[in-house]
Amino acid sequence: MYKKIQEKIYQSKTVRMSIGLLFILLFLFFIYLLRNQTPGRSVFYPPCPFYHFTRLYCPGCGTGRALHSLANLEILKAFSFNILTVLLTPFLLFSFFRFLYYYFRNTQKPEIHFSGKAVWIFFVIVILFWILRNISFWPFTLLAP
């Protein structure tokens, strides 16, 4: 019975549009915060606990500053903070807007299937990025935030 009620709510165009609009407003608010909150001067950008305790950069170090730079259309500056974030951002944005598109149309979205090999390759890239950005010799110093 609960599943039938849930399906009826999901099929309601008004509910779908309201939830979709909420997602879009939250996304715009997030962009607004990214643009207007300066890293280092705002609690919106917390410091990295891994760096705090080890003085080593994790794969996510510099992500907040990179997203701030991207929101302000400073692409090269964003690359200097975290190249991995900049390279993944278009894929994440595409996935978000694709989700919204299928949500508004009330159609089944096609599943994205990654092979085990693709997942391992991504995992290895992140680990290599983590290691290389902590080597204190040029050109690896370019990977540090």
Buried (B, 14 or more C-beta within 10 A) or exposed (E): EEEEEEEEEEEEEEEBEEBBEEBBEEBEEEEEBBBEBEBEEEEBBEEBEBBEEEEBBBBBBBBBBBBBBBBEEBEEBBBBBBBBBBEBBEEEEEEEEEEBEEBBEEEEEEEEEEEEEEEEEEEEEBEEBBEBBBEEEEEEEEBBB
